[in-house]
Amino acid sequence: MKMNTPQKPTVLLKKAIHRDAIQLLAVFKYNDFIKLALKSAGYRWSQTLKAWYINFSPEAVEQLKQLLQNKVIFKLDTSIFEHIQLKPIRKNRNLNDVSITLLEAYEKYLIGKRYSESTIKTYTTFMADFLDYVGATPIEEITNRTVELFIEDVFIPRKYSISTHRQLISALKLFKAFYPECKIDEVQLKRPKKSKILPIVLSKEEIVDLLRCTKNLKHRAVLAMIYSAGLRISELINLELRNIDIDRRQILVKNSKGRRDRNIILAESFVPLLYNYLNSYVPETYFVEGKPGEKYSAESIRSFLKKSCTLANITKRVTPHTLRHSYATHLLENGIDLRYIQELLGHAKPETTMIYTHVSKKDLLKIESPLDLALKNLIETNKATKNLRLSGNL
């Protein structure tokens, strides 16, 4: 009698563009051995592509074949042999040589002024769009009316927010300082008033439900860290292990917004989860890492937070910053002074922290509605109406 030998699993190798780079994809039916082998080789899982991936190169293909040789059957997609062209950031943008040179000089100017990397990227992107809009018009002839037309023709149709509009004006004011030959009058450039939109806040019960429904240990540790310390997502991603002092229960946030350092309390209830996470994942440099020693991506955090909210039946629009808003609001409701909350959040101005007085329910609950008072007075003056209810007959 002939025994059937188990068939080797099949791994399909293909190319794809992901995270603005050409990636080598390994597609296969779930297999623990292949999964562990790929993770050890630095591959990452993409929920979007439904595949494990790594930066493409012919050498990466050969290394994978050697890693899994005689263990699997390889199939090569035709895309492996094709050249894939990366899409430009804005394929419709058409800058001439003068504009490109000017834009590069403007970027260098911002670097010299020691603006943050994200601010430089935002401002140069705005100016690239603006220079693309003015086209062949000499820079010396650009006026405030040119700016108004750009906002009317480009910014408004794209439905940019008020805060983004304000950033554009800041970028243009700096451009005038950088290139005073243009006819823009920076004094007449007015930023639109800030929107007074109250932040979305989760209740304490919703926070607990959110963490309980986050089954992945790493994901739960990330969300718990953001909420328990009130971190911005950039601060969480840049948080290094050496700046977490478990013995003193302190977290040192280095070079956060406004180039400020600050100390935050490490929640005592978070420590057991922290130890469990560190022992299970053993990060090398940062609190949370993608590849060993490399920063985790903000997109991944937003993605699993959205899934956790769905599992917890939270219908509010929740972002990582919502957890920071909730942290501040809950501190205020617990009676913590606004000055301390300002320090913990790293706000430069107390006015920024004052917004949480509008969403805190601690003092609001002490205020009685006129309807409650009217019914209470009616009951007190007439004992016959002791069981008066609005749902019944008056």
C-alpha atoms as a printed R data frame, in Angstrom:
    type eleno elety resid chain resno       x      y       z
1   ATOM     1    CA   MET     A     1   0.000  0.000   0.000
2   ATOM     2    CA   LYS     A     2   1.392  3.367  -1.078
3   ATOM     3    CA   MET     A     3   1.467  6.150   1.517
4   ATOM     4    CA   ASN     A     4   0.516  9.684   0.454
5   ATOM     5    CA   THR     A     5   3.274 12.213   1.132
6   ATOM     6    CA   PRO     A     6   2.022 15.580   2.367
7   ATOM     7    CA   GLN     A     7   1.983 18.223  -0.359
8   ATOM     8    CA   LYS     A     8   4.295 21.207   0.100
9   ATOM     9    CA   PRO     A     9   2.592 24.589   0.616
10  ATOM    10    CA   THR     A    10   2.693 27.053  -2.283
11  ATOM    11    CA   VAL     A    11   4.059 30.603  -1.982
12  ATOM    12    CA   LEU     A    12   3.256 33.116  -4.709
13  ATOM    13    CA   LEU     A    13   5.838 35.888  -5.149
14  ATOM    14    CA   LYS     A    14   4.711 39.161  -6.731
15  ATOM    15    CA   LYS     A    15   5.385 42.898  -6.820
16  ATOM    16    CA   ALA     A    16   3.207 45.736  -5.593
17  ATOM    17    CA   ILE     A    17   3.461 49.401  -4.644
18  ATOM    18    CA   HIS     A    18   2.851 49.882  -0.917
19  ATOM    19    CA   ARG     A    19   3.837 52.743   1.388
20  ATOM    20    CA   ASP     A    20   5.240 54.665  -1.614
21  ATOM    21    CA   ALA     A    21   7.772 51.912  -2.410
22  ATOM    22    CA   ILE     A    22   7.992 48.764  -4.534
23  ATOM    23    CA   GLN     A    23   7.500 45.724  -2.303
24  ATOM    24    CA   LEU     A    24   8.046 41.991  -2.704
25  ATOM    25    CA   LEU     A    25   4.878 40.166  -1.657
26  ATOM    26    CA   ALA     A    26   4.644 36.590  -0.378
27  ATOM    27    CA   VAL     A    27   1.110 35.211  -0.700
28  ATOM    28    CA   PHE     A    28   0.176 31.815   0.763
29  ATOM    29    CA   LYS     A    29  -2.469 29.942   2.711
30  ATOM    30    CA   TYR     A    30  -1.950 30.353   6.444
31  ATOM    31    CA   ASN     A    31   1.078 28.378   7.616
32  ATOM    32    CA   ASP     A    32   2.812 28.867  10.987
33  ATOM    33    CA   PHE     A    33   6.229 27.778   9.722
34  ATOM    34    CA   ILE     A    34   6.214 30.180   6.743
35  ATOM    35    CA   LYS     A    35   4.861 33.014   8.875
36  ATOM    36    CA   LEU     A    36   7.609 32.664  11.512
37  ATOM    37    CA   ALA     A    37  10.284 32.353   8.818
38  ATOM    38    CA   LEU     A    38   9.126 35.542   7.107
39  ATOM    39    CA   LYS     A    39   8.930 37.469  10.390
40  ATOM    40    CA   SER     A    40  12.480 36.424  11.251
41  ATOM    41    CA   ALA     A    41  13.591 37.708   7.831
42  ATOM    42    CA   GLY     A    42  12.052 41.129   8.413
43  ATOM    43    CA   TYR     A    43   8.811 40.724   6.460
44  ATOM    44    CA   ARG     A    44   5.752 42.653   7.645
45  ATOM    45    CA   TRP     A    45   2.058 41.819   7.303
46  ATOM    46    CA   SER     A    46  -0.180 44.140   5.276
47  ATOM    47    CA   GLN     A    47  -3.883 43.959   6.009
48  ATOM    48    CA   THR     A    48  -4.519 45.986   2.847
49  ATOM    49    CA   LEU     A    49  -2.556 43.674   0.539
50  ATOM    50    CA   LYS     A    50  -3.411 40.508   2.505
51  ATOM    51    CA   ALA     A    51   0.221 39.455   2.178
52  ATOM    52    CA   TRP     A    52   3.634 39.559   3.841
53  ATOM    53    CA   TYR     A    53   5.989 42.094   2.249
54  ATOM    54    CA   ILE     A    54   9.520 43.510   2.224
55  ATOM    55    CA   ASN     A    55  11.299 46.077   0.026
56  ATOM    56    CA   PHE     A    56  11.721 44.543  -3.418
57  ATOM    57    CA   SER     A    57  15.079 43.653  -4.916
58  ATOM    58    CA   PRO     A    58  16.318 40.664  -6.938
59  ATOM    59    CA   GLU     A    59  18.451 39.766  -3.925
60  ATOM    60    CA   ALA     A    60  15.337 39.672  -1.704
61  ATOM    61    CA   VAL     A    61  13.781 37.112  -4.046
62  ATOM    62    CA   GLU     A    62  16.869 34.886  -3.902
63  ATOM    63    CA   GLN     A    63  17.186 35.210  -0.119
64  ATOM    64    CA   LEU     A    64  13.572 34.119   0.319
65  ATOM    65    CA   LYS     A    65  14.125 31.111  -1.944
66  ATOM    66    CA   GLN     A    66  17.123 30.085   0.139
67  ATOM    67    CA   LEU     A    67  15.211 30.649   3.375
68  ATOM    68    CA   LEU     A    68  12.362 28.344   2.354
69  ATOM    69    CA   GLN     A    69  14.177 26.021  -0.061
70  ATOM    70    CA   ASN     A    70  12.811 22.457  -0.181
71  ATOM    71    CA   LYS     A    71  10.041 23.528   2.223
72  ATOM    72    CA   VAL     A    72   7.622 25.178  -0.193
73  ATOM    73    CA   ILE     A    73   6.727 25.389  -3.877
74  ATOM    74    CA   PHE     A    74   7.411 28.853  -5.311
75  ATOM    75    CA   LYS     A    75   5.279 30.474  -7.981
76  ATOM    76    CA   LEU     A    76   6.414 33.703  -9.614
77  ATOM    77    CA   ASP     A    77   3.868 36.257 -10.768
78  ATOM    78    CA   THR     A    78   4.735 37.932 -14.091
79  ATOM    79    CA   SER     A    79   4.983 41.280 -12.230
80  ATOM    80    CA   ILE     A    80   8.271 40.045 -10.724
81  ATOM    81    CA   PHE     A    81   9.918 40.541 -14.108
82  ATOM    82    CA   GLU     A    82   8.181 43.828 -14.929
83  ATOM    83    CA   HIS     A    83   9.331 47.352 -14.128
84  ATOM    84    CA   ILE     A    84   6.819 49.182 -11.911
85  ATOM    85    CA   GLN     A    85   6.775 52.974 -12.091
86  ATOM    86    CA   LEU     A    86   6.105 54.764  -8.800
87  ATOM    87    CA   LYS     A    87   3.410 57.424  -9.030
88  ATOM    88    CA   PRO     A    88   4.502 61.000  -8.276
89  ATOM    89    CA   ILE     A    89   3.048 62.578  -5.157
90  ATOM    90    CA   ARG     A    90   0.953 64.917  -7.335
91  ATOM    91    CA   LYS     A    91   0.969 63.723 -10.932
92  ATOM    92    CA   ASN     A    92  -0.906 66.852 -12.093
93  ATOM    93    CA   ARG     A    93   1.625 69.290 -10.617
94  ATOM    94    CA   ASN     A    94   3.769 70.884 -13.331
95  ATOM    95    CA   LEU     A    95   6.534 73.085 -11.946
96  ATOM    96    CA   ASN     A    96   9.053 74.850 -14.175
97  ATOM    97    CA   ASP     A    97  12.763 74.979 -13.382
98  ATOM    98    CA   VAL     A    98  12.503 78.424 -11.764
99  ATOM    99    CA   SER     A    99   9.733 77.276  -9.418
100 ATOM   100    CA   ILE     A   100  11.601 74.085  -8.488
101 ATOM   101    CA   THR     A   101  14.771 76.057  -7.674
102 ATOM   102    CA   LEU     A   102  12.736 78.568  -5.649
103 ATOM   103    CA   LEU     A   103  10.923 75.810  -3.772
104 ATOM   104    CA   GLU     A   104  14.199 74.072  -2.860
105 ATOM   105    CA   ALA     A   105  15.620 77.379  -1.590
106 ATOM   106    CA   TYR     A   106  12.436 78.000   0.441
107 ATOM   107    CA   GLU     A   107  12.727 74.547   2.025
108 ATOM   108    CA   LYS     A   108  16.366 75.269   2.898
109 ATOM   109    CA   TYR     A   109  15.242 78.592   4.420
110 ATOM   110    CA   LEU     A   110  12.723 76.797   6.675
111 ATOM   111    CA   ILE     A   111  15.367 74.280   7.747
112 ATOM   112    CA   GLY     A   112  17.630 77.202   8.680
113 ATOM   113    CA   LYS     A   113  14.815 78.653  10.781
114 ATOM   114    CA   ARG     A   114  14.737 75.325  12.657
115 ATOM   115    CA   TYR     A   115  11.119 74.463  11.886
116 ATOM   116    CA   SER     A   116  10.053 70.877  12.554
117 ATOM   117    CA   GLU     A   117  10.223 68.269   9.803
118 ATOM   118    CA   SER     A   118   6.419 68.002   9.576
119 ATOM   119    CA   THR     A   119   6.001 71.805   9.355
120 ATOM   120    CA   ILE     A   120   8.620 72.039   6.594
121 ATOM   121    CA   LYS     A   121   6.902 69.279   4.638
122 ATOM   122    CA   THR     A   122   3.471 70.921   5.037
123 ATOM   123    CA   TYR     A   123   4.614 74.426   4.077
124 ATOM   124    CA   THR     A   124   6.659 73.318   1.055
125 ATOM   125    CA   THR     A   125   3.708 71.227  -0.179
126 ATOM   126    CA   PHE     A   126   1.427 74.263   0.038
127 ATOM   127    CA   MET     A   127   3.941 76.426  -1.796
128 ATOM   128    CA   ALA     A   128   4.439 73.756  -4.475
129 ATOM   129    CA   ASP     A   129   0.687 73.799  -5.117
130 ATOM   130    CA   PHE     A   130   0.675 77.602  -5.116
131 ATOM   131    CA   LEU     A   131   3.610 77.899  -7.552
132 ATOM   132    CA   ASP     A   132   1.983 75.278  -9.751
133 ATOM   133    CA   TYR     A   133  -1.190 77.402  -9.760
134 ATOM   134    CA   VAL     A   134   0.542 80.670 -10.731
135 ATOM   135    CA   GLY     A   135   2.370 78.842 -13.531
136 ATOM   136    CA   ALA     A   136   4.456 81.120 -15.742
137 ATOM   137    CA   THR     A   137   3.516 84.305 -13.854
138 ATOM   138    CA   PRO     A   138   6.754 85.945 -12.646
139 ATOM   139    CA   ILE     A   139   7.130 85.567  -8.885
140 ATOM   140    CA   GLU     A   140   7.723 89.326  -8.581
141 ATOM   141    CA   GLU     A   141   4.168 89.951  -9.864
142 ATOM   142    CA   ILE     A   142   2.369 87.707  -7.353
143 ATOM   143    CA   THR     A   143  -0.052 89.752  -5.233
144 ATOM   144    CA   ASN     A   144  -2.606 89.202  -2.489
145 ATOM   145    CA   ARG     A   145  -5.262 88.849  -5.184
146 ATOM   146    CA   THR     A   146  -3.271 85.904  -6.590
147 ATOM   147    CA   VAL     A   147  -3.469 84.296  -3.161
148 ATOM   148    CA   GLU     A   148  -7.220 84.932  -2.967
149 ATOM   149    CA   LEU     A   149  -7.768 83.350  -6.382
150 ATOM   150    CA   PHE     A   150  -5.667 80.317  -5.361
151 ATOM   151    CA   ILE     A   151  -7.819 79.850  -2.263
152 ATOM   152    CA   GLU     A   152 -11.031 80.251  -4.276
153 ATOM   153    CA   ASP     A   153  -9.969 77.986  -7.158
154 ATOM   154    CA   VAL     A   154  -7.935 75.317  -5.331
155 ATOM   155    CA   PHE     A   155  -8.349 75.351  -1.559
156 ATOM   156    CA   ILE     A   156 -12.118 75.694  -1.329
157 ATOM   157    CA   PRO     A   157 -12.905 73.000  -3.986
158 ATOM   158    CA   ARG     A   158 -10.594 70.578  -2.165
159 ATOM   159    CA   LYS     A   159 -12.629 71.197   1.015
160 ATOM   160    CA   TYR     A   160  -9.603 71.874   3.190
161 ATOM   161    CA   SER     A   161 -10.326 72.631   6.850
162 ATOM   162    CA   ILE     A   162 -10.020 76.027   8.531
163 ATOM   163    CA   SER     A   163  -6.858 74.892  10.355
164 ATOM   164    CA   THR     A   164  -5.271 73.882   7.017
165 ATOM   165    CA   HIS     A   165  -6.250 77.283   5.579
166 ATOM   166    CA   ARG     A   166  -4.500 78.963   8.517
167 ATOM   167    CA   GLN     A   167  -1.370 76.884   7.834
168 ATOM   168    CA   LEU     A   168  -1.387 78.051   4.201
169 ATOM   169    CA   ILE     A   169  -1.405 81.713   5.315
170 ATOM   170    CA   SER     A   170   1.518 80.992   7.663
171 ATOM   171    CA   ALA     A   171   3.428 79.374   4.771
172 ATOM   172    CA   LEU     A   172   2.768 82.412   2.548
173 ATOM   173    CA   LYS     A   173   3.856 84.881   5.242
174 ATOM   174    CA   LEU     A   174   7.137 83.002   5.569
175 ATOM   175    CA   PHE     A   175   7.484 82.917   1.789
176 ATOM   176    CA   LYS     A   176   7.195 86.732   1.732
177 ATOM   177    CA   ALA     A   177   9.941 86.968   4.370
178 ATOM   178    CA   PHE     A   178  12.061 84.566   2.298
179 ATOM   179    CA   TYR     A   179  11.359 86.278  -1.043
180 ATOM   180    CA   PRO     A   180  10.524 89.947  -0.352
181 ATOM   181    CA   GLU     A   181  10.611 90.791  -4.086
182 ATOM   182    CA   CYS     A   182   7.083 89.411  -4.530
183 ATOM   183    CA   LYS     A   183   4.174 91.871  -4.115
184 ATOM   184    CA   ILE     A   184   2.374 89.927  -1.381
185 ATOM   185    CA   ASP     A   185   1.552 92.172   1.592
186 ATOM   186    CA   GLU     A   186   1.891 89.834   4.563
187 ATOM   187    CA   VAL     A   187   0.160 92.344   6.861
188 ATOM   188    CA   GLN     A   188  -3.000 92.107   4.737
189 ATOM   189    CA   LEU     A   189  -2.902 88.292   4.694
190 ATOM   190    CA   LYS     A   190  -5.554 87.376   7.237
191 ATOM   191    CA   ARG     A   191  -5.963 83.942   8.777
192 ATOM   192    CA   PRO     A   192  -9.590 82.797   9.090
193 ATOM   193    CA   LYS     A   193 -10.857 82.558  12.652
194 ATOM   194    CA   LYS     A   194 -10.320 79.227  14.354
195 ATOM   195    CA   SER     A   195 -13.258 76.853  14.441
196 ATOM   196    CA   LYS     A   196 -14.570 76.420  17.976
197 ATOM   197    CA   ILE     A   197 -15.333 72.724  17.662
198 ATOM   198    CA   LEU     A   198 -15.418 70.767  20.906
199 ATOM   199    CA   PRO     A   199 -13.256 67.644  20.936
200 ATOM   200    CA   ILE     A   200 -14.851 64.198  20.933
201 ATOM   201    CA   VAL     A   201 -14.344 62.488  24.301
202 ATOM   202    CA   LEU     A   202 -14.857 58.869  25.340
203 ATOM   203    CA   SER     A   203 -16.315 58.060  28.748
204 ATOM   204    CA   LYS     A   204 -14.210 56.143  31.260
205 ATOM   205    CA   GLU     A   205 -16.399 53.085  30.640
206 ATOM   206    CA   GLU     A   206 -15.820 53.342  26.890
207 ATOM   207    CA   ILE     A   207 -12.048 53.529  27.434
208 ATOM   208    CA   VAL     A   208 -12.125 50.312  29.475
209 ATOM   209    CA   ASP     A   209 -14.339 48.601  26.869
210 ATOM   210    CA   LEU     A   210 -11.968 49.712  24.114
211 ATOM   211    CA   LEU     A   211  -8.925 48.218  25.855
212 ATOM   212    CA   ARG     A   212 -10.740 44.985  26.713
213 ATOM   213    CA   CYS     A   213 -11.834 44.519  23.097
214 ATOM   214    CA   THR     A   214  -8.271 45.030  21.824
215 ATOM   215    CA   LYS     A   215  -7.110 41.403  21.908
216 ATOM   216    CA   ASN     A   216  -3.646 41.916  20.427
217 ATOM   217    CA   LEU     A   217  -1.228 42.554  23.327
218 ATOM   218    CA   LYS     A   218   0.920 45.021  21.397
219 ATOM   219    CA   HIS     A   219  -2.083 47.020  20.205
220 ATOM   220    CA   ARG     A   220  -3.594 47.101  23.698
221 ATOM   221    CA   ALA     A   221  -0.299 48.344  25.177
222 ATOM   222    CA   VAL     A   222  -0.130 51.143  22.578
223 ATOM   223    CA   LEU     A   223  -3.694 52.357  23.218
224 ATOM   224    CA   ALA     A   224  -3.264 52.106  26.995
225 ATOM   225    CA   MET     A   225  -0.032 54.110  26.813
226 ATOM   226    CA   ILE     A   226  -1.618 56.887  24.716
227 ATOM   227    CA   TYR     A   227  -4.597 57.243  27.067
228 ATOM   228    CA   SER     A   228  -2.824 56.748  30.409
229 ATOM   229    CA   ALA     A   229  -0.132 59.329  29.567
230 ATOM   230    CA   GLY     A   230  -2.123 61.650  27.288
231 ATOM   231    CA   LEU     A   231   0.421 61.331  24.474
232 ATOM   232    CA   ARG     A   232   0.235 62.758  20.979
233 ATOM   233    CA   ILE     A   233   0.634 60.037  18.356
234 ATOM   234    CA   SER     A   234   3.993 61.505  17.281
235 ATOM   235    CA   GLU     A   235   5.182 61.365  20.908
236 ATOM   236    CA   LEU     A   236   4.124 57.711  21.193
237 ATOM   237    CA   ILE     A   237   5.945 56.755  17.988
238 ATOM   238    CA   ASN     A   238   9.133 58.585  19.044
239 ATOM   239    CA   LEU     A   239   9.058 57.351  22.671
240 ATOM   240    CA   GLU     A   240  12.283 55.478  23.456
241 ATOM   241    CA   LEU     A   241  12.529 52.712  26.055
242 ATOM   242    CA   ARG     A   242  15.329 54.534  27.887
243 ATOM   243    CA   ASN     A   243  12.881 57.371  28.642
244 ATOM   244    CA   ILE     A   244  10.446 55.093  30.494
245 ATOM   245    CA   ASP     A   245  11.390 54.867  34.177
246 ATOM   246    CA   ILE     A   246   9.210 52.130  35.660
247 ATOM   247    CA   ASP     A   247  10.745 52.374  39.152
248 ATOM   248    CA   ARG     A   248   9.987 56.090  39.457
249 ATOM   249    CA   ARG     A   249   6.780 55.683  37.399
250 ATOM   250    CA   GLN     A   250   7.755 58.475  35.042
251 ATOM   251    CA   ILE     A   251   7.874 58.943  31.281
252 ATOM   252    CA   LEU     A   252  10.160 61.574  29.755
253 ATOM   253    CA   VAL     A   253   8.734 62.949  26.502
254 ATOM   254    CA   LYS     A   254  11.654 64.374  24.524
255 ATOM   255    CA   ASN     A   255  11.488 67.141  21.934
256 ATOM   256    CA   SER     A   256   7.711 67.144  21.525
257 ATOM   257    CA   LYS     A   257   5.654 69.874  19.847
258 ATOM   258    CA   GLY     A   258   7.367 73.231  20.237
259 ATOM   259    CA   ARG     A   259  10.672 71.451  21.011
260 ATOM   260    CA   ARG     A   260   9.658 70.928  24.647
261 ATOM   261    CA   ASP     A   261  10.558 68.119  27.049
262 ATOM   262    CA   ARG     A   262   8.183 67.113  29.824
263 ATOM   263    CA   ASN     A   263   7.687 64.431  32.463
264 ATOM   264    CA   ILE     A   264   4.459 62.423  32.655
265 ATOM   265    CA   ILE     A   265   3.206 59.975  35.286
266 ATOM   266    CA   LEU     A   266   3.352 56.297  34.316
267 ATOM   267    CA   ALA     A   267   0.026 54.798  35.435
268 ATOM   268    CA   GLU     A   268   0.477 52.133  38.123
269 ATOM   269    CA   SER     A   269  -2.309 49.995  36.621
270 ATOM   270    CA   PHE     A   270  -0.486 50.050  33.272
271 ATOM   271    CA   VAL     A   271   2.761 48.598  34.640
272 ATOM   272    CA   PRO     A   272   1.709 44.864  34.571
273 ATOM   273    CA   LEU     A   273   0.517 45.258  30.952
274 ATOM   274    CA   LEU     A   274   3.759 47.081  30.124
275 ATOM   275    CA   TYR     A   275   5.913 44.259  31.562
276 ATOM   276    CA   ASN     A   276   3.848 41.642  29.716
277 ATOM   277    CA   TYR     A   277   4.224 43.528  26.427
278 ATOM   278    CA   LEU     A   278   7.975 44.167  26.824
279 ATOM   279    CA   ASN     A   279   8.685 40.525  27.696
280 ATOM   280    CA   SER     A   280   6.565 39.245  24.798
281 ATOM   281    CA   TYR     A   281   7.748 41.556  22.002
282 ATOM   282    CA   VAL     A   282  11.187 42.660  23.311
283 ATOM   283    CA   PRO     A   283  11.475 45.990  21.440
284 ATOM   284    CA   GLU     A   284  15.049 47.221  20.979
285 ATOM   285    CA   THR     A   285  14.977 51.020  20.899
286 ATOM   286    CA   TYR     A   286  11.445 52.402  20.791
287 ATOM   287    CA   PHE     A   287   8.463 51.595  22.980
288 ATOM   288    CA   VAL     A   288   6.669 50.258  19.916
289 ATOM   289    CA   GLU     A   289   8.468 49.130  16.778
290 ATOM   290    CA   GLY     A   290   7.643 47.859  13.309
291 ATOM   291    CA   LYS     A   291  10.894 46.232  12.344
292 ATOM   292    CA   PRO     A   292  13.452 45.795  15.172
293 ATOM   293    CA   GLY     A   293  14.895 49.180  16.074
294 ATOM   294    CA   GLU     A   294  12.551 51.073  13.712
295 ATOM   295    CA   LYS     A   295   9.612 53.321  14.525
296 ATOM   296    CA   TYR     A   296   6.036 52.057  14.249
297 ATOM   297    CA   SER     A   297   3.731 53.731  11.735
298 ATOM   298    CA   ALA     A   298   0.909 56.103  12.690
299 ATOM   299    CA   GLU     A   299  -1.262 54.537   9.979
300 ATOM   300    CA   SER     A   300  -1.089 51.145  11.679
301 ATOM   301    CA   ILE     A   301  -2.196 52.633  15.008
302 ATOM   302    CA   ARG     A   302  -5.151 54.399  13.397
303 ATOM   303    CA   SER     A   303  -6.105 51.178  11.625
304 ATOM   304    CA   PHE     A   304  -6.231 48.880  14.660
305 ATOM   305    CA   LEU     A   305  -7.851 51.611  16.792
306 ATOM   306    CA   LYS     A   306 -10.713 51.743  14.288
307 ATOM   307    CA   LYS     A   307 -11.154 47.953  14.485
308 ATOM   308    CA   SER     A   308 -11.105 48.004  18.293
309 ATOM   309    CA   CYS     A   309 -13.807 50.700  18.340
310 ATOM   310    CA   THR     A   310 -15.990 48.530  16.115
311 ATOM   311    CA   LEU     A   311 -15.531 45.544  18.446
312 ATOM   312    CA   ALA     A   312 -16.335 47.741  21.473
313 ATOM   313    CA   ASN     A   313 -19.505 49.092  19.770
314 ATOM   314    CA   ILE     A   314 -18.187 52.655  19.971
315 ATOM   315    CA   THR     A   315 -19.881 54.670  17.232
316 ATOM   316    CA   LYS     A   316 -18.108 57.995  17.877
317 ATOM   317    CA   ARG     A   317 -15.428 59.096  15.423
318 ATOM   318    CA   VAL     A   318 -12.326 58.076  17.368
319 ATOM   319    CA   THR     A   319  -8.697 58.880  16.517
320 ATOM   320    CA   PRO     A   320  -5.548 58.459  18.641
321 ATOM   321    CA   HIS     A   321  -5.930 62.147  19.608
322 ATOM   322    CA   THR     A   322  -9.388 61.342  20.989
323 ATOM   323    CA   LEU     A   323  -7.641 59.283  23.687
324 ATOM   324    CA   ARG     A   324  -5.529 62.334  24.583
325 ATOM   325    CA   HIS     A   325  -8.671 64.509  24.749
326 ATOM   326    CA   SER     A   326 -10.298 61.886  26.983
327 ATOM   327    CA   TYR     A   327  -7.230 61.787  29.265
328 ATOM   328    CA   ALA     A   328  -7.352 65.575  29.788
329 ATOM   329    CA   THR     A   329 -11.119 65.679  30.310
330 ATOM   330    CA   HIS     A   330 -11.057 62.835  32.835
331 ATOM   331    CA   LEU     A   331  -8.240 64.549  34.765
332 ATOM   332    CA   LEU     A   332 -10.362 67.695  34.978
333 ATOM   333    CA   GLU     A   333 -13.413 65.714  36.102
334 ATOM   334    CA   ASN     A   334 -11.258 64.116  38.805
335 ATOM   335    CA   GLY     A   335 -10.529 67.583  40.222
336 ATOM   336    CA   ILE     A   336  -6.981 68.097  38.871
337 ATOM   337    CA   ASP     A   337  -6.064 71.778  38.514
338 ATOM   338    CA   LEU     A   338  -5.886 73.163  34.967
339 ATOM   339    CA   ARG     A   339  -2.296 74.322  35.501
340 ATOM   340    CA   TYR     A   340  -1.171 70.744  36.142
341 ATOM   341    CA   ILE     A   341  -3.155 69.451  33.154
342 ATOM   342    CA   GLN     A   342  -1.488 72.092  30.970
343 ATOM   343    CA   GLU     A   343   1.923 70.860  32.132
344 ATOM   344    CA   LEU     A   344   1.060 67.192  31.607
345 ATOM   345    CA   LEU     A   345  -0.245 67.849  28.101
346 ATOM   346    CA   GLY     A   346   2.691 70.068  27.134
347 ATOM   347    CA   HIS     A   347   0.510 73.028  26.116
348 ATOM   348    CA   ALA     A   348   2.353 76.325  25.641
349 ATOM   349    CA   LYS     A   349  -0.721 78.435  26.423
350 ATOM   350    CA   PRO     A   350  -3.356 77.898  29.141
351 ATOM   351    CA   GLU     A   351  -6.026 78.911  26.593
352 ATOM   352    CA   THR     A   352  -5.404 75.657  24.741
353 ATOM   353    CA   THR     A   353  -6.106 73.630  27.878
354 ATOM   354    CA   MET     A   354  -9.209 75.696  28.680
355 ATOM   355    CA   ILE     A   355 -11.164 73.889  25.931
356 ATOM   356    CA   TYR     A   356 -11.552 70.904  28.272
357 ATOM   357    CA   THR     A   357 -13.619 72.988  30.668
358 ATOM   358    CA   HIS     A   358 -16.318 72.966  27.970
359 ATOM   359    CA   VAL     A   359 -16.434 69.191  27.644
360 ATOM   360    CA   SER     A   360 -16.003 68.260  31.299
361 ATOM   361    CA   LYS     A   361 -19.279 67.155  32.902
362 ATOM   362    CA   LYS     A   362 -18.113 67.628  36.518
363 ATOM   363    CA   ASP     A   363 -19.527 71.128  36.906
364 ATOM   364    CA   LEU     A   364 -22.289 70.751  34.319
365 ATOM   365    CA   LEU     A   365 -23.934 68.011  36.366
366 ATOM   366    CA   LYS     A   366 -24.276 70.449  39.296
367 ATOM   367    CA   ILE     A   367 -26.457 72.763  37.199
368 ATOM   368    CA   GLU     A   368 -30.168 72.029  37.384
369 ATOM   369    CA   SER     A   369 -32.353 72.503  34.316
370 ATOM   370    CA   PRO     A   370 -35.258 74.988  34.710
371 ATOM   371    CA   LEU     A   371 -37.590 72.073  33.864
372 ATOM   372    CA   ASP     A   372 -36.260 70.061  36.829
373 ATOM   373    CA   LEU     A   373 -36.700 73.062  39.128
374 ATOM   374    CA   ALA     A   374 -40.242 73.734  37.872
375 ATOM   375    CA   LEU     A   375 -41.346 70.149  38.569
376 ATOM   376    CA   LYS     A   376 -39.562 70.119  41.933
377 ATOM   377    CA   ASN     A   377 -41.332 73.341  43.048
378 ATOM   378    CA   LEU     A   378 -44.696 71.987  41.905
379 ATOM   379    CA   ILE     A   379 -44.186 68.789  43.926
380 ATOM   380    CA   GLU     A   380 -43.113 70.752  47.023
381 ATOM   381    CA   THR     A   381 -46.173 73.051  46.947
382 ATOM   382    CA   ASN     A   382 -48.696 70.308  46.246
383 ATOM   383    CA   LYS     A   383 -48.215 66.950  47.945
384 ATOM   384    CA   ALA     A   384 -50.868 65.439  45.673
385 ATOM   385    CA   THR     A   385 -48.397 65.709  42.801
386 ATOM   386    CA   LYS     A   386 -45.726 63.703  44.628
387 ATOM   387    CA   ASN     A   387 -45.504 61.077  41.897
388 ATOM   388    CA   LEU     A   388 -45.680 63.589  39.020
389 ATOM   389    CA   ARG     A   389 -43.963 62.322  35.879
390 ATOM   390    CA   LEU     A   390 -43.718 63.929  32.456
391 ATOM   391    CA   SER     A   391 -44.443 60.565  30.874
392 ATOM   392    CA   GLY     A   392 -47.838 60.474  32.610
393 ATOM   393    CA   ASN     A   393 -50.797 62.885  32.673
394 ATOM   394    CA   LEU     A   394 -50.121 66.330  34.105
